[in-house]
Amino acid sequence: MKKNIAILGAFLALAVPTFAQTYPLTIDHKFGTTVLEAQPKQIATVDYAGHDNILALGEQPLTTRLWFGNYPNAVWPWAQDLLSIEPEVLSGQLNFEQIAKTNPDVIMAIRSGISAEEYEKLSEIAPVVAVPPGYGDYELQWHEQAQLAGRVLGKEDEALAKIDEIRAKIKSVSASHPEWAGKTFAMATYWNGSVGVYSAYDSSVKFIEGLGLTVAPSVQNISKKGEFYVTISEEELPILDADVLFWFTTPESEEQIKNLPLRPTLKAAQEGREIMMSTNSITNGALSHGSLISLDAAIDALVPQIEAAIDGDPATIVLSK
């Protein structure tokens, strides 16, 4: 019951605009409470892709965090033109001295996976905004991340307007593809010798669901609140069989996936309904970033791929973008 109350409270805090644009601003999160005395101007982030929403809201990130993709300052093409400073690029374990020298007013950590110890060290530098109570480290959906960033930066109305624009495009895609209704999908990867399934609570899964597809019941059954990812054995590969099967891949893992012994038994493989999303593709990058400025690119890349995968013709080639 207490957990449910915490989750409800976090949801209401994100969903209901109240006195969000006034300061001091109090933010509850998994590590406690953070108070921002004034609207932050110097904004650092330790989030994966967190710089995107900062840029989308007209601010400059003092830091970016290297995730994947070989782009200057760890910023992908859709955001490059918005970046006008040279941020500190964080790579690997957090470098607290590197973050401290940017002299931030706030540190965003809502998609970072930071530990309690790291939170304490970051808090010695500046106020830290972590993931809300009741949420897993990577469970916040794209719109929740954007709205919370907007609230912290004093630009919640602007964030909500941009969220509405993306939702309108998602709704348009769903409405124009009624044949997708009831079609199932799964999202997976192959990493360090194991098959990984993205749970029904993962933000990318939720986004695809919004386009009109349905999470495969077998994936729903193994999904747990707060967990974005589940590892399965190769023998359990049939869990992934669905009308559309998305694979997050690297150049190495794509070949490994194609050689999985049970893959030929999957109807998705037999009928050409797999979508391979390489780490160097816009599809993978834009969907994984899940931001106010990447999701437009994600939709444009994904729609023709889903159309090709779901057209009922095994001979149709699903191109990676």
Summary of the structure (lengths in Angstrom):
residues: 321
radius of gyration: 19.9
end to end distance: 44.8
largest distance: 60.1
contacts: 1047
relative contact order: 0.12
helix: 42%
strand: 18%
